[in-house]
Amino acid sequence: MGSISYHVGQRIKKYRKSRGYTIEQFSAMINKSKATLSKYENGTITIDIETLYDISRALNVDMKCFIDYQPPIFHTEHILPQNFYFNQARSYMYYYDGRIRKLVRSLLCFSPSVSGENIDVMLYVGVESFSDPDRCQHLFTGEMKPYDTITHMVLYNQINEAEKMYICMLNPMQNHAPAVGLLSGIGSTPFFAPIALKTLISKEPLEENEKLMNTVKLDKDDYHLLKYYNMLVVNRPAALFLE
């Protein structure tokens, strides 16, 4: 069983279940037997490109969400612009979710877009482990536009396109420091409303300790600026990260 076939199959299973289709229902939708679809999902047989296109269309999911597999050893040299902070294939994002009182870790994967103008982004939200991103709470895809001092990302939930996420990051002055910024979008339980929160993105995984927790939580300075300007203003990372 090849790693790529297994990866694609697991993605098909994830999206099929998210749409509420049983294996019997979906196999009929793509004109395949139940046994064949099961083998696709388990990665025991390789899917031809035409069948994958039919699956993508039936699930209303972009094909790139199935074929974003990266091998364990992935050389990143010269695939992304070298004059920006976000110039490698992976970054690690953290934010604090007050609804569950926990730090949420997420993985960002970057690749050059076909047009060459922007950078394609795959965001695995709420991963249990960075080494196994497919076990995530949500999957977003979109584009990143980096500038010298600031970086913008616009992302869409592949399960619900109406769930859109915007990330605006300040590129750090020091290359080894994390980038800090604002993540905004639509919140869920206990409310369905626009939300915004502080987020931190690092080139390397960070130690998940009290220092990190205090950095991603809103502090007294954030509340002061919010009260004074009536705006949520996100400053650069705490000096502790520059040690």
SEMI-569756 format. One line per field, with one value per residue (C-alpha): residue in three letters; residue number from 1; x, y, z. Coordinates in steps of 0.2 Angstrom, whole numbers, always signed. Each point is the difference from the previous one (the first is absolute). Layout:
% residues N
resn	c(ALA ...)
resi	c(NUM ...)
u	c(X ...)
v	c(Y ...)
w	c(Z ...)
This chain:
% residues 243
resn	c(MET GLY SER ILE SER TYR HIS VAL GLY GLN ARG ILE LYS LYS TYR ARG LYS SER ARG GLY TYR THR ILE GLU GLN PHE SER ALA MET ILE ASN LYS SER LYS ALA THR LEU SER LYS TYR GLU ASN GLY THR ILE THR ILE ASP ILE GLU THR LEU TYR ASP ILE SER ARG ALA LEU ASN VAL ASP MET LYS CYS PHE ILE ASP TYR GLN PRO PRO ILE PHE HIS THR GLU HIS ILE LEU PRO GLN ASN PHE TYR PHE ASN GLN ALA ARG SER TYR MET TYR TYR TYR ASP GLY ARG ILE ARG LYS LEU VAL ARG SER LEU LEU CYS PHE SER PRO SER VAL SER GLY GLU ASN ILE ASP VAL MET LEU TYR VAL GLY VAL GLU SER PHE SER ASP PRO ASP ARG CYS GLN HIS LEU PHE THR GLY GLU MET LYS PRO TYR ASP THR ILE THR HIS MET VAL LEU TYR ASN GLN ILE ASN GLU ALA GLU LYS MET TYR ILE CYS MET LEU ASN PRO MET GLN ASN HIS ALA PRO ALA VAL GLY LEU LEU SER GLY ILE GLY SER THR PRO PHE PHE ALA PRO ILE ALA LEU LYS THR LEU ILE SER LYS GLU PRO LEU GLU GLU ASN GLU LYS LEU MET ASN THR VAL LYS LEU ASP LYS ASP ASP TYR HIS LEU LEU LYS TYR TYR ASN MET LEU VAL VAL ASN ARG PRO ALA ALA LEU PHE LEU GLU)
resi	c(1 2 3 4 5 6 7 8 9 10 11 12 13 14 15 16 17 18 19 20 21 22 23 24 25 26 27 28 29 30 31 32 33 34 35 36 37 38 39 40 41 42 43 44 45 46 47 48 49 50 51 52 53 54 55 56 57 58 59 60 61 62 63 64 65 66 67 68 69 70 71 72 73 74 75 76 77 78 79 80 81 82 83 84 85 86 87 88 89 90 91 92 93 94 95 96 97 98 99 100 101 102 103 104 105 106 107 108 109 110 111 112 113 114 115 116 117 118 119 120 121 122 123 124 125 126 127 128 129 130 131 132 133 134 135 136 137 138 139 140 141 142 143 144 145 146 147 148 149 150 151 152 153 154 155 156 157 158 159 160 161 162 163 164 165 166 167 168 169 170 171 172 173 174 175 176 177 178 179 180 181 182 183 184 185 186 187 188 189 190 191 192 193 194 195 196 197 198 199 200 201 202 203 204 205 206 207 208 209 210 211 212 213 214 215 216 217 218 219 220 221 222 223 224 225 226 227 228 229 230 231 232 233 234 235 236 237 238 239 240 241 242 243)
u	c(+0 +8 +1 -8 -14 -4 +0 -12 -11 -1 -4 -14 -7 +1 -10 -12 -5 +0 -13 -11 +2 +1 +12 -15 -7 +16 +6 -16 +3 +17 -6 +12 -3 +0 +15 +9 -3 +5 +17 +2 -3 +12 +13 +1 -2 +5 -13 +2 -1 -18 -7 +8 -8 -17 +2 +6 -15 -13 +7 +2 +18 +15 +11 +15 -7 +2 +18 +9 +11 +18 +12 +9 +16 -5 +13 -7 +14 -5 -18 -6 +6 +15 -2 -15 -2 -11 +12 -1 -12 -7 -4 -8 -14 -7 -14 -10 -19 -9 -15 +10 +13 +14 +14 -4 +15 -2 +11 +2 +7 +5 +3 +3 -17 -2 -1 +16 -8 -5 +4 -12 -4 -7 -4 -3 -9 +0 +13 +4 +17 +10 +6 -18 -9 -14 -7 -6 -16 -2 +9 +1 +8 +4 +13 +14 +6 +17 +7 +16 -8 -17 -8 -18 -9 -18 -6 -16 -6 -1 -16 -9 +6 -10 +12 +14 +15 +12 +17 +10 +18 +14 +16 +13 +15 +11 -1 +0 -14 -18 -12 -15 -17 -19 -11 -18 -15 -16 -1 -11 -7 -5 -3 +0 +7 +16 +15 +18 +14 +19 +11 +18 +9 +17 +13 +3 -11 -1 +1 -18 +3 -7 +11 -8 -18 +3 +5 -15 -12 -7 +9 -2 +9 -12 -15 +7 +2 -18 -8 +10 -2 -15 +11 +8 +19 +13 +17 +16 +6 +5 +19 +2 -1 +15 +12)
v	c(+0 +16 +16 +11 -12 -1 +18 +3 -13 +7 +17 -8 -9 +16 +11 -14 -1 +18 +1 -13 -13 -19 -10 -8 +17 +8 -16 +2 +18 -3 -16 -11 -16 +1 -11 +11 +16 -9 -4 +18 +6 -13 +4 -18 +5 +16 +12 +6 +18 +0 -9 +12 +14 -8 -2 +18 +6 -11 +6 +18 +0 +7 -13 +7 -5 -18 +1 +12 -15 +4 -14 -2 +9 +15 +12 +18 +9 +13 -5 +16 +18 +2 +19 -3 -7 -14 -8 -18 -14 -1 +12 -4 +11 +2 +8 -1 -4 +6 -11 -15 +8 -8 +4 -5 -5 +0 -4 +11 -7 +11 -3 +11 +4 -5 +19 +3 +16 -6 -15 -14 -4 -16 +3 -15 +8 -9 -14 -13 -1 +10 -17 -6 +15 -9 -3 +18 +8 +10 +2 +17 +4 +17 +12 +10 +17 +5 +17 +6 +5 -8 -16 -4 -17 -3 -18 -10 -15 -14 -7 +16 +14 +13 -2 +12 +4 +15 +1 +16 -2 +12 -7 +0 +12 -15 -15 -13 +8 -5 +11 +6 +6 -1 -15 +4 -9 -8 -7 -15 -7 +9 +13 +2 +17 +9 -2 +5 -6 +1 -13 -4 -9 -7 -8 -14 -8 +9 -6 +0 +8 +14 +13 -5 -1 +18 +6 -6 +6 +17 +10 +16 +10 -7 +4 +18 +3 -8 +12 +15 -2 -11 -12 -17 +5 -14 +5 -10 -15 +1 +4 -17 -9 +10 -8)
w	c(+0 -6 +12 -13 -4 +18 +3 -15 +6 +18 -7 -10 +15 +10 -12 -4 +18 +3 -14 +8 -13 +4 -10 -10 -4 -6 -10 -10 -3 -8 -9 +10 +10 +19 +0 -12 +10 +16 -8 -6 +18 +7 -13 -6 -18 -9 -6 -18 -3 -9 +15 +12 -10 +1 +19 +2 -10 +10 +17 -7 +7 -9 -7 +8 +17 -5 -7 +12 +6 +5 +2 +17 -7 -9 -7 +1 -8 -13 -1 +9 -1 +10 +5 +11 +18 -6 -12 +5 -3 +17 +15 +17 +6 +18 +8 +16 -1 +15 -4 +4 +11 -10 -11 -18 -12 -19 -14 -16 -16 -14 -19 -15 -9 -18 -5 +10 +7 +17 +11 +3 +18 +8 +19 +11 +16 +16 -3 +14 -7 -13 -7 -4 -6 -8 +18 +1 +4 -15 -17 -9 -17 -8 -5 +9 -6 +9 +0 +9 +16 +0 -7 -4 -2 -6 +4 -3 +10 -12 +8 +1 -12 +9 +14 -5 +10 -2 +8 +1 +6 +5 -7 +14 +0 +5 -12 +15 +9 -2 -10 +10 -8 +0 -6 -3 -7 +6 +17 +5 +16 +11 -13 -18 -3 -7 +11 +1 +11 +1 -8 -1 -15 +2 -12 +12 +13 +17 +17 +6 +17 +11 -10 -16 +8 +7 -17 -10 +13 +1 +13 +9 -13 -13 +10 +3 -19 -3 +12 -6 -19 +0 -11 +3 -3 -1 +5 -5 +11 +17 +3 +8 -17 -6 +13)
